[in-house]
Amino acid sequence: MPIKIWISKAMLSSLIIGAITLVLMIFIVIGGWFFSSFGEKGMALISLAGALIVFKIARSFIMEHQELEKTQQKLKEAKEILEIKVKARTKELEEINAKLEEIVERRTRELKNQIEELEKFHRAVVGRELKMIELKQEIKKLKEELEACKNRQFLDLPK
């Protein structure tokens, strides 16, 4: 914001100086006719007034130029400070990112291990269930055979 204000002040001062210069030039021209009756003294006065105008304009431009250089220097310093801050923050974020990636990798390994354990448990449970089904079928078959044997013995009994 200060830079914009300074620029507007510089423009305003240039406009004022230009207006004053224009008024003084008109004064010199009109005064030249008027003071020409005074001869050399009048012309010296006109020359002195012109030199004063030129001096004021030059001084104004020099001051504006110096102010502009100061502002540019401040801007350059602010840019350098900002670049240092950006580099520091970038380094900080890269370190945080590296730590987070390490955490993600470690957690991924842990989850893979848990999945492997669950798959082993699942295989064991499924295998046990299949064995239970097989044993139930065998028990059923054996009961049927036992029943068949009992029926044959019952039928084969002497009468």
C-alpha positions in Angstrom: 0.0 0.0 0.0 2.7 2.6 0.8 4.2 2.1 -2.7 0.9 2.9 -4.3 0.5 6.0 -2.1 4.1 7.1 -3.0 3.4 6.7 -6.7 0.3 8.7 -6.5 2.2 11.4 -4.5 4.9 11.4 -7.1 2.4 11.8 -9.9 0.6 14.6 -8.0 3.9 16.4 -7.3 4.9 16.1 -11.0 1.6 17.6 -12.1 1.9 20.4 -9.6 5.5 21.1 -10.7 4.4 21.0 -14.3 1.5 23.5 -13.6 3.9 25.8 -11.7 6.4 25.6 -14.5 3.7 26.4 -17.0 2.6 29.4 -15.0 6.2 30.6 -14.4 7.0 30.2 -18.1 3.9 32.4 -18.9 5.1 34.8 -16.3 8.6 34.9 -17.9 7.2 35.5 -21.3 4.9 38.2 -20.1 7.5 39.5 -17.7 10.1 39.5 -20.5 8.0 42.1 -22.4 7.5 44.0 -19.2 11.1 43.8 -17.9 12.6 44.4 -21.3 12.1 48.1 -20.6 14.5 47.7 -17.7 17.2 46.4 -20.0 19.9 44.1 -18.8 18.6 44.0 -15.2 15.2 42.8 -16.4 16.8 40.1 -18.6 19.0 39.0 -15.7 15.9 38.8 -13.5 14.1 36.7 -16.1 17.2 34.4 -16.4 17.4 34.1 -12.7 13.7 33.1 -12.5 14.2 30.5 -15.3 17.2 29.1 -13.6 15.3 28.9 -10.3 12.5 27.0 -12.1 14.9 24.6 -13.7 16.6 24.1 -10.3 13.3 23.3 -8.6 12.3 20.9 -11.3 15.7 19.1 -11.2 15.6 18.9 -7.4 12.1 17.5 -7.5 13.1 14.8 -10.1 16.2 14.0 -8.0 14.1 13.6 -4.9 11.6 11.4 -6.7 14.4 9.3 -8.1 16.0 8.9 -4.6 12.6 7.9 -3.2 12.1 5.4 -6.0 15.5 3.9 -5.3 14.7 3.6 -1.6 11.4 1.9 -2.4 13.1 -0.5 -4.9 15.8 -1.3 -2.3 13.1 -2.0 0.3 11.2 -4.2 -2.2 14.4 -6.1 -3.0 15.1 -6.7 0.7 11.5 -7.8 1.2 11.8 -10.2 -1.7 15.0 -11.7 -0.4 13.5 -12.2 3.1 10.4 -13.8 1.5 12.6 -16.1 -0.6 14.5 -17.2 2.6 11.1 -17.8 4.4 9.8 -19.8 1.4 13.0 -22.0 1.3 12.8 -22.6 5.1 9.1 -23.5 4.9 9.7 -25.7 1.8 12.4 -27.6 3.7 10.1 -27.9 6.7 7.3 -29.3 4.6 9.7 -31.7 2.8 10.8 -33.1 6.2 7.1 -33.4 7.4 6.3 -35.2 4.1 9.2 -37.6 4.5 8.1 -38.4 8.1 4.5 -39.0 6.9 5.7 -41.2 4.0 7.7 -43.3 6.6 4.6 -43.5 8.8 2.4 -44.6 5.9 5.0 -47.3 4.8 5.3 -48.6 8.4 1.5 -48.7 8.8 1.1 -50.4 5.4 3.6 -53.2 6.5 1.7 -53.6 9.8 -1.6 -53.9 7.9 -0.1 -56.5 5.5 1.1 -58.5 8.4 -2.4 -58.4 10.0 -4.0 -59.4 6.7 -1.6 -62.4 6.4 -2.5 -63.4 10.0 -6.2 -63.1 9.3 -5.8 -65.2 6.1 -4.0 -67.9 8.0 -6.7 -67.9 10.7 -9.4 -68.0 7.9 -7.7 -70.9 6.2 -7.5 -72.8 9.6 -11.1 -72.1 10.4 -12.3 -73.1 6.9 -10.1 -76.2 7.0 -11.6 -77.1 10.4 -15.1 -76.6 9.2 -14.5 -78.7 6.1 -13.0 -81.4 8.4 -16.1 -81.2 10.6 -18.4 -81.6 7.6 -16.4 -84.6 6.5 -16.5 -86.1 10.0 -20.3 -85.6 10.3 -20.7 -87.3 6.9 -18.5 -90.2 8.1 -20.5 -90.4 11.4 -23.7 -90.5 9.5 -22.4 -93.2 7.2 -21.2 -95.2 10.2 -24.5 -94.8 11.9 -26.3 -96.0 8.8 -23.9 -99.0 8.6 -24.4 -99.8 12.3 -28.2 -99.6 11.8 -27.9 -101.9 8.8 -25.9 -104.3 10.8 -28.4 -104.3 13.7 -31.2 -104.9 11.2 -29.4 -107.9 9.7 -28.6 -109.4 13.0 -32.2 -108.9 14.0 -33.4 -110.6 10.9 -30.8 -113.4 11.2 -31.8 -114.4 14.7 -33.0 -118.0 15.1 -36.6 -118.4 15.6 
